[in-house]
Amino acid sequence: MPAEQYPEGYPFFSRQTLLQFDEIERLVRLFVQLGASKLRLTGGEPLLRKDLPSLIARLATIDGVDDIAMSTNAILLPRHAQALFNAGLRRVTVSLDSLDADEFLKLSGNRGSLAEVLAGISAAAAAGFERIKINAVIKRGINDQKVLELVEHFRSSACTLRFIEFMDVGTLNGWQSEQVVSSTELFDQINARWPLQPIAANYRGEVARRYRFVDGAGEVGFISSVSKPFCRDCTRARLSADGKLYTCLFAQHGMDLKTPLREGASDAQLLELMGSIWRNRTDRYSELRAAGQTDATYNDDKVEMYQVGG
């Protein structure tokens, strides 16, 4: 949430506006009935939510939940990593776009430091997390000259590096197509230094295309929402902190679940509402963008990343 783009005194959500843990647990149980099996806590920054380990512990007991992951900037992980692992969290994804301390500060809006993020990654490994992913967004002219430095740092480590094409999520990140470094370009650069070979997807709809290093030093992944859209295989829904259901990261509007939830809707009524939203979705923004079929009006109305999460 870029600090320079919202005024002093910005009206942040009150505690009452946010879904409470009981409400989140109830909705998750209903999502599982509709077929969901994997959960990811994201944001914003999920570690800012008080008592997060207690929510994880509740979600981990739900029959049908096979996997719980969290996306984080890692700055608070040294304080919370062990409690999160003990509660049942098993996967952590850390956002880290550069290993240059000054460049990192610019990319993170002067919040936190590179040293804190690296300490958070170390804390996660020490707590027992075995599958740590590092997500890096590469922007041309910003951090594209040090891609191999990132790869070299995380090769042969307990972490898996994934490169995400710079996306036009929301309206505040100043996206320009000229700044996108395609996955193909990144693959060619990395493959020339360390030969790669493809790995089959774990499941249909897996967003990252995975490759292993031929020399056995782990793997790297590429998420290509801009150059190779995967809308038709997307199986992800997003529940915002204030109880809206989004069926796409590039959505213009979310569907309110909190109001019927708090007004006494039965499980059957909520299931019908949630199911109808999913069955009737028509989201394919990335495909439309790739085909040149989006317009300025649509782009002006997209939900912001800090509202819907990732």
C-alpha positions in Angstrom: 0.0 0.0 0.0 2.1 2.9 -1.2 2.3 5.5 1.6 2.5 8.4 -0.8 -0.8 7.5 -2.4 -3.1 7.7 0.6 -3.4 10.7 2.8 -2.6 11.2 6.5 -5.6 10.1 8.5 -6.6 7.5 5.9 -9.7 5.6 7.3 -8.3 2.1 7.9 -10.7 -0.7 8.7 -11.9 -1.0 12.2 -11.7 -4.4 14.1 -15.4 -4.8 13.6 -15.1 -4.4 9.9 -12.6 -7.3 9.6 -13.8 -10.9 9.6 -13.3 -12.4 13.0 -11.6 -15.8 13.4 -14.9 -17.6 14.0 -16.2 -16.2 10.8 -13.1 -17.0 8.8 -13.2 -20.6 10.1 -16.8 -21.0 9.2 -16.3 -19.7 5.7 -13.2 -21.9 5.2 -15.3 -25.0 6.3 -17.8 -24.0 3.6 -15.2 -23.5 1.0 -13.9 -27.0 1.7 -17.3 -28.4 1.2 -17.2 -26.7 -2.3 -13.9 -28.4 -3.1 -11.2 -26.2 -1.7 -8.3 -28.1 -0.2 -5.4 -25.6 -0.1 -5.3 -22.4 2.0 -3.0 -19.4 1.8 -2.9 -16.6 4.2 -1.7 -13.4 2.5 -2.3 -9.7 2.4 -1.1 -7.0 2.8 1.1 -8.5 5.4 -0.6 -11.4 7.3 1.8 -11.2 10.3 0.3 -7.9 11.3 -2.9 -9.8 12.3 -2.8 -10.4 16.0 -2.9 -14.0 17.3 -2.4 -15.4 13.8 -1.0 -18.8 15.1 -4.3 -19.4 16.8 -6.2 -19.0 13.5 -3.8 -21.3 11.8 -4.3 -23.9 14.6 -8.1 -23.7 14.0 -7.8 -24.0 10.2 -5.4 -26.9 10.5 -8.0 -29.1 12.2 -10.5 -28.8 9.4 -11.1 -32.1 7.6 -10.3 -31.6 3.9 -7.6 -29.0 4.3 -4.5 -30.6 2.9 -2.2 -27.7 2.9 -1.8 -24.3 4.6 0.7 -21.7 3.3 1.4 -18.1 4.0 2.9 -15.2 1.9 4.9 -12.7 3.8 7.5 -10.0 3.6 9.3 -12.1 6.4 10.2 -9.0 8.5 8.2 -10.4 11.5 9.1 -14.0 10.9 11.9 -14.2 13.5 9.3 -13.3 16.2 6.6 -15.7 15.0 8.1 -18.5 12.8 8.2 -21.2 15.6 4.6 -20.5 16.8 3.3 -20.6 13.2 5.0 -23.9 12.6 3.8 -25.4 15.8 0.3 -24.3 15.0 0.3 -26.2 11.7 1.6 -23.9 9.0 3.9 -25.8 6.7 4.8 -23.6 3.8 6.0 -20.0 3.6 6.5 -17.8 0.6 8.7 -14.7 1.0 8.7 -11.7 -1.2 12.2 -10.6 -2.1 13.0 -8.7 -5.3 16.6 -7.8 -4.8 19.7 -8.7 -2.8 21.0 -5.1 -3.0 20.2 -3.4 0.2 19.5 0.1 -1.3 17.6 -1.3 -4.2 15.5 -3.4 -1.8 14.6 -0.3 0.2 13.4 1.5 -3.0 11.3 -1.5 -4.1 9.8 -1.9 -0.6 8.8 1.7 -0.1 11.6 2.2 2.5 9.9 -0.3 4.8 12.0 -2.9 6.5 15.5 -3.9 5.4 17.1 -6.7 3.4 18.8 -7.9 6.5 15.5 -8.3 8.3 14.0 -10.3 5.4 17.1 -12.6 5.3 16.8 -13.1 9.0 13.2 -14.0 8.6 14.0 -16.7 6.0 16.7 -18.1 8.3 14.2 -18.1 11.2 11.6 -20.0 9.1 14.2 -22.7 8.2 15.3 -23.0 11.9 11.6 -23.4 13.0 11.2 -26.4 10.7 9.8 -25.1 7.5 11.3 -27.2 4.7 9.5 -25.7 1.7 10.3 -22.0 1.6 9.6 -20.2 -1.6 11.1 -16.8 -2.6 9.0 -14.7 -5.0 10.8 -12.1 -7.0 9.2 -9.6 -9.3 11.7 -8.3 -12.0 11.2 -4.8 -13.5 13.2 -3.7 -16.5 15.6 -0.9 -15.6 15.1 -1.5 -11.9 16.4 -4.9 -10.8 16.8 -6.8 -14.0 20.6 -6.6 -14.0 21.0 -8.7 -10.9 18.8 -11.7 -11.6 21.8 -14.1 -11.6 22.8 -12.8 -8.2 19.4 -13.9 -6.8 19.6 -17.3 -8.5 23.2 -17.9 -7.2 22.2 -16.9 -3.7 19.3 -19.4 -3.4 20.6 -22.2 -5.6 21.6 -25.2 -3.5 19.6 -23.8 -0.5 16.4 -24.9 1.2 14.6 -22.2 -0.8 13.0 -22.3 -4.2 13.2 -19.1 -6.2 10.3 -18.1 -8.4 10.2 -15.2 -10.8 6.9 -13.4 -11.3 6.3 -11.2 -14.3 5.5 -7.6 -13.3 1.7 -7.4 -13.4 -0.8 -4.5 -13.6 -2.6 -5.5 -10.4 -4.7 -2.5 -9.1 -4.0 1.0 -10.3 -1.2 2.2 -8.0 2.0 0.5 -9.2 2.6 2.5 -12.4 2.6 -0.6 -14.6 3.9 -0.2 -18.1 4.3 -3.1 -20.5 7.8 -2.0 -21.3 8.9 -2.7 -17.8 7.9 -6.4 -18.0 10.8 -8.8 -18.2 9.2 -12.0 -19.7 9.7 -15.4 -18.2 11.2 -16.5 -21.5 13.9 -13.8 -21.2 14.6 -14.7 -17.7 14.8 -18.4 -18.5 17.2 -17.8 -21.3 19.5 -15.8 -19.1 19.5 -18.3 -16.3 19.7 -21.4 -18.6 22.8 -19.9 -20.3 24.6 -19.8 -16.9 23.1 -22.9 -15.3 21.4 -25.3 -17.7 17.8 -26.1 -16.8 15.3 -28.9 -17.6 11.5 -28.8 -17.2 9.7 -30.5 -14.3 6.1 -31.7 -14.8 3.4 -29.7 -13.0 2.2 -31.1 -9.6 -1.4 -30.5 -10.6 -3.5 -28.8 -13.2 -3.7 -25.1 -12.5 -0.2 -24.8 -10.9 0.7 -21.3 -11.7 4.5 -21.7 -11.8 6.3 -23.5 -14.6 9.1 -25.4 -12.8 12.6 -26.3 -13.9 15.4 -28.1 -12.2 19.0 -27.3 -12.4 20.8 -30.0 -14.4 23.6 -30.0 -11.9 21.2 -31.0 -9.1 21.2 -27.6 -7.3 17.5 -27.4 -6.8 14.9 -25.7 -9.0 13.5 -22.4 -10.2 10.0 -21.4 -11.3 8.4 -18.8 -13.5 4.9 -17.3 -13.2 4.0 -15.8 -16.5 0.6 -14.0 -16.1 1.5 -11.4 -18.7 3.2 -13.3 -21.5 1.5 -16.7 -21.0 -1.9 -16.1 -19.3 -3.4 -19.1 -17.4 -6.9 -17.8 -16.7 -8.7 -20.9 -18.0 -6.9 -23.2 -15.6 -7.1 -20.9 -12.6 -8.8 -22.5 -9.5 -8.1 -19.8 -7.0 -10.6 -17.7 -5.1 -9.7 -14.9 -2.7 -11.4 -13.9 0.6 -10.5 -10.4 1.7 -10.0 -9.3 5.3 -13.4 -7.5 5.2 -15.3 -10.5 3.9 -15.5 -10.1 0.1 -15.0 -13.0 -2.3 -12.9 -12.2 -5.4 -12.6 -14.7 -8.2 -9.7 -13.0 -9.8 -6.6 -11.0 -8.8 -7.6 -8.4 -11.4 -11.2 -8.1 -10.4 -13.1 -4.9 -10.3 -15.5 -5.9 -7.5 -15.8 -8.5 -4.8 -19.0 -10.2 -3.6 -20.0 -9.5 0.0 -20.1 -12.6 2.2 -19.8 -10.8 5.5 -23.2 -9.2 5.4 -25.2 -12.4 4.9 -22.9 -14.2 7.3 -23.6 -11.6 10.1 -27.3 -11.4 9.2 -27.8 -15.0 10.1 -27.6 -16.9 6.7 -27.6 -20.6 7.1 -24.7 -22.8 5.9 -26.9 -23.9 3.0 -27.7 -20.4 2.0 -24.0 -19.4 2.1 -23.0 -22.5 0.2 -25.5 -21.6 -2.6 -24.3 -18.0 -2.7 -20.6 -18.9 -2.8 -21.1 -21.7 -5.3 -23.2 -19.4 -7.6 -20.5 -16.8 -7.5 -17.8 -19.3 -8.6 -20.0 -21.0 -11.2 -20.9 -17.7 -12.9 -17.4 -16.2 -12.9 -16.2 -14.9 -16.3 -12.7 -13.6 -15.2 -10.1 -13.7 -17.9 -8.4 -10.4 -17.6 -4.9 -11.6 -18.4 -6.1 -13.3 -21.6 -7.9 -10.1 -22.6 -4.8 -8.0 -21.9 -2.7 -10.3 -24.0 -5.2 -10.0 -26.8 -5.3 -6.2 -26.6 -8.9 -6.3 -25.5 -8.8 -4.3 -22.3 -9.5 -0.6 -22.0 -8.7 2.3 -19.7 -12.0 2.2 -18.0 -11.4 -1.3 -16.8 -7.9 -0.5 -15.7 -9.1 2.4 -13.6 -11.5 0.3 -11.6 -9.4 -2.7 -10.6 -9.2 -3.7 -7.0 -5.9 -2.8 -5.3 -3.5 -5.5 -4.3 -3.5 -4.5 -0.6 -7.3 -5.0 -0.6 -7.5 -8.4 -2.1 -4.2 -10.1 -1.4 -2.2 -12.3 -3.7 
